[in-house]
């Protein structure tokens, strides 16, 4: 062995001592009682070193294996019981060391060691010393990697000053304090020594004390006398030496950016007035200081937040309007944008809207609208109005924004143009119309036009004729409409131009809904008038009409052959007018099947390919049949409609309802004028004894029963009455009777309110009375004579009325009573009414007749 002195106070290079004498060691003796010995034990080396590991075995065996952290290592066998392993460039694994062990295979003895690998001790970096008060020096450095292990502590640091010969053991790994000597020493030479069990490292520095002054952080930084546009900042500093002067730097920040910077020289107390501030704005003030005699470093910063006071808004609101007519009155929707923070100068509390009638200056209307509302609606009349809008905060109002609404807005018709969109937005330009314009306004909507529109506008100066409209809400395939207004000197807005455009055009999203009409044998018409071009994602430039004829048929004129995406042949016709929404497909073959399809196209492409619609043309003669059948169907429908509308009139004329006698107004008339006891016929047993026959005045012919005797029309100009009464001479039945006309069935008969009466002839044989008591026999006889006389009655010349009797104890009608009325007698009740043609009215039969005598009386006659 040999040694060398290693001390920082001794200059290098050092000198080695002489070697010691050799000593011998017996490996077997070193085993002791262990069967296997691995060494060196607890070896401490630096990372990157080379290490030799040996093992000694008591029994000579070849089946011993060694491992480094579980990985087998191979070495050199020196003899039967000793082997050596060389580990090169060992690395640091953990502070607890690296495991190395050997074992006898198949469950034999086990031995091992722990190898401690330390990181290399580094030379301290960034070694520096400074003072804050000229009394204490603080030295700092970067220690680098920690070399501490479980076998070795971390490296230690010693500070040595060569001029004074003093040293101090540092308590911290990266800094150390040194007390300044009272003998006014200004120059210092420090050596910093780092050491551990394996090596030492050192670094030196030479400096002047007054050139390494780093002041302490200022304190008590506060604002005072804070106004809307200025504030005074105050702070304090720690003194250095004998009232040394410090240079302090004051910075003012807004929204994280430095907007003002000021340097102030002070000794103890600092103060500075900040001006040109914005009202109601949050600021941050910060201060740092440095030694004035020799600048070394700025002190640490101290900061303080403060807010300036509010002021009245400095700018008028940006106001715009939208006009529409509601029930004949102009309705103005008024909009305004919120003031920016720079111009609001505080929190806006409300907006004042003053509406002044220019035609009636004495009329003012003031509306107060709370913030953050940014719109209102005004209903005006046909007068002109001037509207003032001001924003108010806690200090006062802003300047007024003025807009004038004309009493006659009119319908301003202007040309509509197109504008192209780019990545930056829409470039809109216009041509001025007058030289007194005070500005221009461009109006648009951020969203699609069919949605509730968030109105946007941009105010521009009078010398501006173009602008770029950009918005993050613009989307490709959406149509945006722009309106350019000119603001006159009277603050009135006049519409100059309209523009429409797309940020990016797309192909049509849907196809027209096509209606086919006017189908003939050689043509048909297609129309899509409901197709809206403005709602498409691009400007519609025209339409493509596709037609598929039957196989082998050529394309009609005006069509050209084309290939569809699915590689099928088709005929295509291009319509380059987007306003044309009808097309006639002509020159087709009769009774042929065709398929058609219509799509729109833009500058990007055409709409989606949908399914084709099949149609079959008519034959050449079908149109002739249609021209005949359709008018017939139309006429039938007209007749049916008329019949339906006039069904009540037709019913009254053709088949009227049979009136209800109990609801007749005639009965009430008769009761009131003649006899209040008269009633409608009741269905009881009664012998019909009179039939009224009303004949027409021209050519009427009456045949009497039995005699067939005719009477001319001069003999019957008024209604005639036929009485069927018994004529038996010996008849002693009832005498006088009253006959009652049933006016319910024939109103015309009510004009002849007379009736004949006659007594029963007493000479009538008794056997002739029998049939009259049986209504059935009488009806059979009348029916037989009626059938025999049908041939002699001219058709349509007979008109019948019904007459019946009513039993009465009085003489009936006073006007028709004879001078000597017979005694009251009982008559038969109502039984039956029959319709008997005029031909059945005849003279009394012969004496041999089985029927009762029939007597025909004139108007007003009474037969007894």
C-alpha positions, 0 to 999 in steps of 0.5 A: 500500500501507499498514500498521498495527502489530499487537502485543499490548503495544500497546493497540487500536485501531491506526492505519493509515499513509498510502498509497504512490504508484501503480505501473504494470505491463505485463502482456505484459512479465510473461509472459516466455517463457511463452505463458500466465501465471496469477496470483497464484502461491502465494496464501495466504488464509483459508477463506471468503475471496474470491479473483480469479484472472487469466491473460494470453495472449501470442497473442490467442485466445478458446478458453482454458478454466480449471478449479478442482480439475477443475471448469471456471470462468467469468470476465470477459475484460478484453481479447483477452489478459487474463481474470479469475475471481472465486472466492467463499467458498473452502474448505479442501481439503487442506494441499498447496493447491488446484489452479487451471489454464488451457489452450488447447483442442485441445492448446494451452499450459497454465498454472496456480497453487496456491491455499493456503486455510488454516483460520481461526485460532480464539481459544483456549478454556478457558484456565486456569492452576494449580499443584501445588506453588506453584512452577510454574504450568501453563496449558492451553487448547483450540487449536481447528483447526490452520491449518498448511499446506505453505506456512505452519506451524501457529499459534504461542502466546505467554504474556505476564504483564502485572504482571511484563512477562515473556513466553514462547513456548510449545512445545506447542499446548495447554499451557505452563509458567510459573515462579512468581517468588520475590518471593511474587507471588500475583496473575497476569494472563496473556495468551495470543496465538495467531498465524499468517501471516494473523492473531492471536488472544488471550485473558486470565486474572487469578487468585490463585496460592493459589486455583489449587492442584491437588495431585498424585496420591497414591501408595503406596496399600496395604491392611493388616491385612485381616480378614473384615469390616475392613481398614486403607488407607494412602497418601502425598501430595506436600507443597505449600509449607511442609507445607500440609494436604490434604483426601483422600477415600477411597472403597470400591467393590464390584461397581463401586458406591461403598458407602463414602466417607470424608474424611481431612485429612493432610499427608504420610501417610494412613491409615483403617480400613474396617469393616462389610465382607463376608467373602470379597469383592473391594473397590476402594479409591481416594483423591484429595486437594485443597488445604485452604486453598482448594478448586480441584480434586481430584487424580487418583485412585489405586486398589487392589484387595483381598479380605477373608478368609473367614468361616463361612457365615452362613445355613442352606442352602435345603433341599427334598425329593421323596419316592417309594416304591421296592420298598416303601421311601420314597426321598427325593431331597434338594435344596438351593440354593447359598448366595448370595455374601453368606451363603456368606462364602467358597468352599463346599467340601462339604455335610454331611447328617446323617440321624437316626432319630427312632424309634431316636435312637442311629442317626445317618448322616453323609454328606459331599457335595462341592460343587458337588453340590446333591442326594442320594438317601436310601433309608429304612425306615418310621421317621421321620427328621430330616435336617440339612444344613449347608454348610462352607467353609474356616472352618467350617459354616453353621447347619443346615437341618432337615427331617423325613420322616414314617415313614408318608407316606401318599397325600395327596389334595387338590383340584387347581385352576387358576392363571392366568399373566401377563407377570410369572408365576403368581399362586399363593394358598392357604388355611391349614389350621392355625394352627401353620404355620411356613412354606409351600413352593411347588414346581414344575418349570421345564420340561414335565412329560414331560421330566426335571424340574429341581425348583424351590421357594420358601420363604415365611413363616408369614403368607404366603398368596399369591406370584408365581412367575416364571421366565425358563424359563416358555414359552407353551403349556406346562402347569406344575403347582404344589404348595403345602406347609405346614410344621408346627412339627415341620418336617414338610411336608403337601400343601395344594393343587395348582395347574395353569396356563399362562403363555399358553394356545394352541389344541390342537396335535393332534387325538384319534385317533378309533376308530369302533365299533358301526357299524349302519344308523342309528348308530356310536360314536366314542371317543378314550380315549387322548387326553391332555388334560394334554399339550396347550398349554391347558386342554381345555374340550371337543370338536367333532364334525364330520359331513358327510352326503350332499348334501341330507340334513339334520343329525342331531338334536344337530348344527347346521350350520356353515361350515368354513374352506374354505367347505363346509357341515358339521354340528357337535356340541359336547361341553362335558365334557373328560372325555367321550371317547365319542360316539354318532352316531345317527339316520343313514340306512342304506347312506349315506356319512358323513364325521366328524372330532373336534377338541378346543378350548381358550379360545383355539380348536380344534385343526387341521383334519385330513382327514375319515374316511369310513364307510358305514352298514349296511343294515337287515338286515345286523345279523341276518346278523352275529348268526347268522354270528358265533356260527357262526364262534365255535363253529367256532373253538372246535372247531378249538382243541379239536381242536388241543389234543387232537390227540394224544388223538384220534389215539390213539383214532381212528387209533393208530400200528401198534406196532413189534414190535421195541419191544414189552415182551411179547417180553422177557416171553416170552423171560424166562419161556418160551424165551430163543430165541424171536424176532419173526417174520422174513419168510421162506418159511413156510406159515401153519398156524394162525389164532386166532379170538377171538369175543365171548361173546354170540351168536357164530356160527361156520361151518365151512368146507365143512359150514356147521355152527354152534356156539353161544356156549356152545361157545366161551367162550375163544379158539379155535385153527384149525390148517391142517395136511396130513391125508394118510394116507400123509404122513410129514412133520413131526409135533409143532409149537409154535404161538406167539401174537403178543401184540404185536398183541393184548394180550388174547390173552396171557391164554391162553398155550396152543397146540394141537399135532397130528401129521399124519394118516398117511392123508392122500393124497399129492396133498393135500399139495401145496397146503400147500407153496404159501402162495399157494394156501392164501391163495387158498382162504382168501380164497374161503371168507372171501368166501362166509362174509361174509354169515353173520357178524354185523357187529361180532361177530368179532375176530381174533388172529394165531397163528404157528408156530415150528420147534422141536426141543422140545415147546414149552409143557411144560404143554400137552405130551402124556404121550407127545410125538412125536419132534421134527420140523421145522416151517415157519417164519413166513411170513405173518399174515392177518386171517380173520373168525370165520366162516372157522373151520370143521370139517375138510372132507370127504375130497374137499376139496383143502384140508388138514383144519381142526381146531378145538380148545378151550382147552388141548386138543391134537390129534394 
